[in-house]
């Protein structure tokens, strides 16, 4: 029995029946090539945040009780 509402929504969601377009395929292949050109690594989060003048310290962890 799934009690978590998010897990329940995911488990009961309908299948995605939207067709894959040539544009989708092209973007996927371009993305794969981009990663391969960079040694299969993405952009570090610190670099992305830095583009906006932010650091990870600007996002303190939530207080978990």
C-alpha positions, 0 to 999 in steps of 0.5 A, a space after each residue: 500500500 502506497 501512503 506517500 501521495 507523491 509515490 501514489 501519483 507517480 505510480 498511478 500516472 498515465 504513460 506518456 504517449 506523446 510522440 517523439 519528434 525529430 527535434 526531440 531526437 536532435 536535441 537528445 543527440 546534441 546533448 549527448 555530444 555536448 557531454 562527450 566533448 566535455 569528458 562526460 561531465 556537466 557544469 559544476 553547480 558552483 559555476 552555475 551559481 557564480 553566473 548569478 553572483 551566488 554561492 552555495 552558502 546563499 542556500 543554507 540547508 533546511 532545518 530538519 527536525 
